[in-house]
Amino acid sequence: MNLQQGDKVICVDATGYLVDGQQYTVKRVFHLDNKIIGVTVNECVQKEGFSCYRTNRFIPIEKPHTISITSDDLESLLDAFVALDYYSEGTYINIANYSKVVDKIEGQIKKNNN
């Protein structure tokens, strides 16, 4: 697992002050022979001393990706979809599928730009 400072992770194997299912932020990454051997996390406050946790106690949360799309790009995608549907179905254009694609693309754009 390739973790970096600031990465968000979920605990899947609680021990000490960790809680299963809890989200944490990697505070520091410890290496030995170019391999990550452990991490500390911001949200886990140790009352005494220092605690480093094995990386297999966590799974990374994927970082969101933003898609930048212009109205011209959207129009091109829709034109391509209609053309593909037109050729695969003869002269019939499937309006239901067209609407699903439009809704899906618009939903992705709104989600990624919020």
Order of alpha helices (4+ residues) and beta strands (2+ residues): beta-beta-beta-beta-alpha-alpha
